[in-house]
Amino acid sequence: MNLSNNKILITGGASGIGLGLTERFIKENNTVIICGRREAVLKEVAAKFPSVITKVCDLSVEAECVALYDWVSANHPDLNVLVNNAGIQNWMNITDSNFYQKANEEITTNVLAPLHLSALFAKLKSLTTIINVTSGLAFIPLSKVPVYCATKAFMRSFTLSLRHMLKDTKIEVIEMIPPALNTDLGGPGIHDGHPSVSDFVESVFQQMKEGKTELTFGTSEARANANTEAITEYFNRMNP
């Protein structure tokens, strides 16, 4: 991926990893569009980075995914990078009274929305890159966040297939695989003590400069490498 002079849409770009990517892409001379549900938070980011374009959008609503695509295609038809970053994480147990409700919210936001957006934005003639943010938890689940782990395993599998499906097109598919980072994912304070977002972002940008399409950091590296080593031969046999 060329890291400069792109027009990039980052879902969930106002906080956490999304905000880190937003700031770093701006430094690389890109035009960045971010979307999210919280207008106040989007405004805070725009105040700090005046070049950022913001769009209020709830990706858990199918119609709003379509509306986002329609808005981009009408107003930013030169957009060439989609970053599927938005996600939610619930600490929960199958015995919780609201387990299914929370599970449904996670699956909708973490799986259905990025699938829908990928299918929509792949129709843009200008699109050259899809980046899916998955997780080290795609490989080894943490049972306190069972559905989150399952959604990331889904997105890991889908990304491998998507890369193969698009291998003969101009669209490159990149997977970012963060370990636990110091963000508010799952709730404030839960991930205190983990590596910073800025360290993760610097690492994955260096990997993109090297032309890599599977980007790891810290503890996610060994997990991803073990998985890739185990499945590559079989994947190639099944997907000639």
Contacts in CASP RR format, 6 or more apart in sequence:
PFRMAT RR
TARGET T0000
AUTHOR 0000-0000-0000
METHOD contacts of the structure
MODEL  1
MNLSNNKILITGGASGIGLGLTERFIKENNTVIICGRREAVLKEVAAKFP
SVITKVCDLSVEAECVALYDWVSANHPDLNVLVNNAGIQNWMNITDSNFY
QKANEEITTNVLAPLHLSALFAKLKSLTTIINVTSGLAFIPLSKVPVYCA
TKAFMRSFTLSLRHMLKDTKIEVIEMIPPALNTDLGGPGIHDGHPSVSDF
VESVFQQMKEGKTELTFGTSEARANANTEAITEYFNRMNP
1 81 0 8 1.000
1 128 0 8 1.000
1 129 0 8 1.000
1 172 0 8 1.000
1 174 0 8 1.000
1 208 0 8 1.000
1 211 0 8 1.000
3 25 0 8 1.000
3 28 0 8 1.000
3 30 0 8 1.000
3 205 0 8 1.000
3 208 0 8 1.000
3 209 0 8 1.000
4 28 0 8 1.000
4 29 0 8 1.000
4 30 0 8 1.000
5 29 0 8 1.000
5 30 0 8 1.000
6 25 0 8 1.000
6 30 0 8 1.000
6 31 0 8 1.000
6 80 0 8 1.000
6 81 0 8 1.000
6 128 0 8 1.000
6 129 0 8 1.000
7 30 0 8 1.000
7 31 0 8 1.000
7 32 0 8 1.000
7 33 0 8 1.000
7 76 0 8 1.000
7 78 0 8 1.000
7 79 0 8 1.000
7 80 0 8 1.000
7 81 0 8 1.000
7 126 0 8 1.000
8 25 0 8 1.000
8 30 0 8 1.000
8 31 0 8 1.000
8 32 0 8 1.000
8 33 0 8 1.000
8 79 0 8 1.000
8 80 0 8 1.000
8 81 0 8 1.000
8 82 0 8 1.000
8 83 0 8 1.000
9 33 0 8 1.000
9 34 0 8 1.000
9 35 0 8 1.000
9 72 0 8 1.000
9 76 0 8 1.000
9 79 0 8 1.000
9 81 0 8 1.000
9 82 0 8 1.000
9 83 0 8 1.000
9 121 0 8 1.000
10 18 0 8 1.000
10 21 0 8 1.000
10 22 0 8 1.000
10 25 0 8 1.000
10 32 0 8 1.000
10 33 0 8 1.000
10 34 0 8 1.000
10 35 0 8 1.000
10 83 0 8 1.000
10 85 0 8 1.000
11 34 0 8 1.000
11 35 0 8 1.000
11 36 0 8 1.000
11 57 0 8 1.000
11 59 0 8 1.000
11 83 0 8 1.000
11 84 0 8 1.000
11 85 0 8 1.000
11 86 0 8 1.000
11 113 0 8 1.000
11 114 0 8 1.000
11 117 0 8 1.000
12 18 0 8 1.000
12 34 0 8 1.000
12 35 0 8 1.000
12 36 0 8 1.000
12 85 0 8 1.000
12 86 0 8 1.000
12 87 0 8 1.000
13 19 0 8 1.000
13 21 0 8 1.000
13 22 0 8 1.000
13 34 0 8 1.000
13 35 0 8 1.000
13 36 0 8 1.000
13 45 0 8 1.000
13 85 0 8 1.000
13 86 0 8 1.000
14 22 0 8 1.000
14 34 0 8 1.000
14 36 0 8 1.000
14 38 0 8 1.000
14 41 0 8 1.000
14 42 0 8 1.000
14 44 0 8 1.000
14 45 0 8 1.000
14 54 0 8 1.000
15 41 0 8 1.000
15 183 0 8 1.000
15 184 0 8 1.000
16 181 0 8 1.000
16 183 0 8 1.000
16 184 0 8 1.000
16 185 0 8 1.000
16 197 0 8 1.000
17 85 0 8 1.000
17 133 0 8 1.000
17 176 0 8 1.000
17 178 0 8 1.000
17 181 0 8 1.000
17 183 0 8 1.000
17 197 0 8 1.000
17 200 0 8 1.000
17 201 0 8 1.000
18 34 0 8 1.000
18 83 0 8 1.000
18 85 0 8 1.000
18 133 0 8 1.000
19 45 0 8 1.000
19 197 0 8 1.000
20 197 0 8 1.000
20 198 0 8 1.000
20 201 0 8 1.000
21 83 0 8 1.000
21 85 0 8 1.000
21 201 0 8 1.000
22 32 0 8 1.000
22 34 0 8 1.000
22 45 0 8 1.000
22 49 0 8 1.000
22 52 0 8 1.000
23 49 0 8 1.000
23 201 0 8 1.000
24 201 0 8 1.000
24 202 0 8 1.000
24 205 0 8 1.000
25 32 0 8 1.000
26 32 0 8 1.000
26 49 0 8 1.000
26 51 0 8 1.000
26 52 0 8 1.000
28 205 0 8 1.000
30 81 0 8 1.000
31 51 0 8 1.000
31 53 0 8 1.000
32 49 0 8 1.000
32 51 0 8 1.000
32 52 0 8 1.000
32 53 0 8 1.000
33 52 0 8 1.000
33 53 0 8 1.000
33 54 0 8 1.000
33 55 0 8 1.000
33 72 0 8 1.000
33 76 0 8 1.000
33 79 0 8 1.000
34 42 0 8 1.000
34 45 0 8 1.000
34 52 0 8 1.000
34 53 0 8 1.000
34 54 0 8 1.000
34 55 0 8 1.000
35 42 0 8 1.000
35 54 0 8 1.000
35 55 0 8 1.000
35 56 0 8 1.000
35 57 0 8 1.000
35 59 0 8 1.000
35 68 0 8 1.000
35 86 0 8 1.000
36 42 0 8 1.000
36 55 0 8 1.000
36 56 0 8 1.000
36 57 0 8 1.000
36 58 0 8 1.000
36 59 0 8 1.000
36 86 0 8 1.000
37 56 0 8 1.000
37 57 0 8 1.000
37 58 0 8 1.000
37 59 0 8 1.000
39 56 0 8 1.000
42 54 0 8 1.000
42 55 0 8 1.000
42 56 0 8 1.000
43 54 0 8 1.000
45 52 0 8 1.000
45 54 0 8 1.000
46 52 0 8 1.000
46 54 0 8 1.000
53 76 0 8 1.000
55 68 0 8 1.000
55 71 0 8 1.000
57 64 0 8 1.000
57 65 0 8 1.000
57 67 0 8 1.000
57 68 0 8 1.000
58 64 0 8 1.000
59 65 0 8 1.000
59 68 0 8 1.000
59 86 0 8 1.000
59 109 0 8 1.000
59 113 0 8 1.000
59 117 0 8 1.000
60 105 0 8 1.000
60 108 0 8 1.000
60 109 0 8 1.000
60 113 0 8 1.000
62 112 0 8 1.000
62 116 0 8 1.000
65 113 0 8 1.000
65 116 0 8 1.000
65 117 0 8 1.000
65 120 0 8 1.000
66 116 0 8 1.000
66 120 0 8 1.000
68 117 0 8 1.000
69 117 0 8 1.000
69 120 0 8 1.000
69 121 0 8 1.000
72 79 0 8 1.000
72 121 0 8 1.000
72 124 0 8 1.000
73 124 0 8 1.000
77 124 0 8 1.000
77 125 0 8 1.000
77 126 0 8 1.000
78 126 0 8 1.000
79 121 0 8 1.000
79 124 0 8 1.000
79 126 0 8 1.000
79 127 0 8 1.000
80 124 0 8 1.000
80 126 0 8 1.000
80 127 0 8 1.000
80 128 0 8 1.000
80 129 0 8 1.000
81 127 0 8 1.000
81 128 0 8 1.000
81 129 0 8 1.000
81 130 0 8 1.000
81 131 0 8 1.000
82 117 0 8 1.000
82 118 0 8 1.000
82 121 0 8 1.000
82 127 0 8 1.000
82 129 0 8 1.000
82 130 0 8 1.000
82 131 0 8 1.000
83 131 0 8 1.000
83 133 0 8 1.000
84 113 0 8 1.000
84 114 0 8 1.000
84 117 0 8 1.000
84 118 0 8 1.000
84 130 0 8 1.000
84 131 0 8 1.000
84 132 0 8 1.000
84 133 0 8 1.000
84 155 0 8 1.000
85 131 0 8 1.000
85 133 0 8 1.000
86 109 0 8 1.000
86 113 0 8 1.000
86 114 0 8 1.000
87 106 0 8 1.000
87 109 0 8 1.000
87 110 0 8 1.000
87 185 0 8 1.000
88 105 0 8 1.000
88 106 0 8 1.000
88 109 0 8 1.000
88 110 0 8 1.000
88 148 0 8 1.000
88 185 0 8 1.000
88 186 0 8 1.000
89 106 0 8 1.000
89 145 0 8 1.000
89 148 0 8 1.000
89 185 0 8 1.000
89 186 0 8 1.000
89 187 0 8 1.000
90 102 0 8 1.000
90 103 0 8 1.000
90 105 0 8 1.000
90 106 0 8 1.000
90 145 0 8 1.000
90 147 0 8 1.000
90 148 0 8 1.000
90 186 0 8 1.000
91 144 0 8 1.000
91 145 0 8 1.000
91 186 0 8 1.000
91 190 0 8 1.000
92 98 0 8 1.000
92 99 0 8 1.000
92 102 0 8 1.000
92 103 0 8 1.000
92 144 0 8 1.000
92 145 0 8 1.000
92 146 0 8 1.000
92 147 0 8 1.000
93 99 0 8 1.000
94 146 0 8 1.000
96 102 0 8 1.000
102 147 0 8 1.000
103 147 0 8 1.000
106 147 0 8 1.000
106 148 0 8 1.000
106 151 0 8 1.000
107 147 0 8 1.000
107 151 0 8 1.000
110 148 0 8 1.000
110 151 0 8 1.000
110 152 0 8 1.000
110 154 0 8 1.000
110 155 0 8 1.000
111 151 0 8 1.000
111 154 0 8 1.000
111 155 0 8 1.000
114 132 0 8 1.000
114 155 0 8 1.000
115 158 0 8 1.000
118 130 0 8 1.000
118 132 0 8 1.000
118 162 0 8 1.000
121 127 0 8 1.000
121 130 0 8 1.000
122 130 0 8 1.000
122 166 0 8 1.000
122 171 0 8 1.000
127 171 0 8 1.000
128 170 0 8 1.000
128 171 0 8 1.000
128 172 0 8 1.000
129 171 0 8 1.000
129 172 0 8 1.000
129 173 0 8 1.000
129 174 0 8 1.000
130 162 0 8 1.000
130 166 0 8 1.000
130 171 0 8 1.000
130 172 0 8 1.000
130 173 0 8 1.000
130 174 0 8 1.000
131 173 0 8 1.000
131 174 0 8 1.000
131 175 0 8 1.000
131 176 0 8 1.000
132 155 0 8 1.000
132 158 0 8 1.000
132 159 0 8 1.000
132 162 0 8 1.000
132 173 0 8 1.000
132 174 0 8 1.000
132 175 0 8 1.000
132 176 0 8 1.000
133 176 0 8 1.000
133 178 0 8 1.000
134 152 0 8 1.000
134 155 0 8 1.000
134 156 0 8 1.000
134 159 0 8 1.000
134 175 0 8 1.000
134 176 0 8 1.000
134 177 0 8 1.000
135 148 0 8 1.000
135 149 0 8 1.000
135 152 0 8 1.000
135 177 0 8 1.000
135 178 0 8 1.000
135 179 0 8 1.000
135 220 0 8 1.000
136 152 0 8 1.000
136 177 0 8 1.000
136 178 0 8 1.000
136 179 0 8 1.000
136 219 0 8 1.000
136 220 0 8 1.000
136 223 0 8 1.000
136 224 0 8 1.000
137 145 0 8 1.000
137 148 0 8 1.000
137 149 0 8 1.000
137 152 0 8 1.000
137 153 0 8 1.000
138 149 0 8 1.000
138 152 0 8 1.000
138 153 0 8 1.000
138 155 0 8 1.000
138 156 0 8 1.000
138 177 0 8 1.000
139 153 0 8 1.000
139 156 0 8 1.000
139 223 0 8 1.000
139 224 0 8 1.000
139 226 0 8 1.000
139 227 0 8 1.000
140 223 0 8 1.000
141 149 0 8 1.000
141 150 0 8 1.000
141 153 0 8 1.000
142 149 0 8 1.000
145 186 0 8 1.000
156 175 0 8 1.000
156 177 0 8 1.000
159 173 0 8 1.000
159 175 0 8 1.000
160 235 0 8 1.000
161 239 0 8 1.000
162 173 0 8 1.000
163 173 0 8 1.000
163 175 0 8 1.000
163 213 0 8 1.000
164 239 0 8 1.000
166 172 0 8 1.000
166 173 0 8 1.000
172 213 0 8 1.000
173 213 0 8 1.000
174 208 0 8 1.000
174 213 0 8 1.000
174 214 0 8 1.000
174 215 0 8 1.000
175 213 0 8 1.000
175 214 0 8 1.000
175 215 0 8 1.000
176 204 0 8 1.000
176 215 0 8 1.000
177 214 0 8 1.000
177 215 0 8 1.000
177 216 0 8 1.000
177 217 0 8 1.000
177 220 0 8 1.000
177 223 0 8 1.000
177 224 0 8 1.000
178 200 0 8 1.000
178 217 0 8 1.000
178 220 0 8 1.000
179 194 0 8 1.000
179 195 0 8 1.000
179 217 0 8 1.000
179 218 0 8 1.000
179 219 0 8 1.000
179 220 0 8 1.000
180 191 0 8 1.000
180 194 0 8 1.000
180 195 0 8 1.000
180 219 0 8 1.000
181 191 0 8 1.000
181 194 0 8 1.000
181 195 0 8 1.000
181 196 0 8 1.000
181 197 0 8 1.000
181 200 0 8 1.000
182 191 0 8 1.000
182 192 0 8 1.000
182 193 0 8 1.000
182 194 0 8 1.000
182 195 0 8 1.000
182 196 0 8 1.000
182 197 0 8 1.000
183 191 0 8 1.000
183 197 0 8 1.000
184 190 0 8 1.000
184 191 0 8 1.000
185 191 0 8 1.000
195 217 0 8 1.000
195 218 0 8 1.000
199 217 0 8 1.000
200 217 0 8 1.000
203 215 0 8 1.000
203 217 0 8 1.000
204 215 0 8 1.000
204 217 0 8 1.000
207 215 0 8 1.000
207 216 0 8 1.000
208 215 0 8 1.000
214 224 0 8 1.000
214 228 0 8 1.000
216 224 0 8 1.000
216 225 0 8 1.000
END
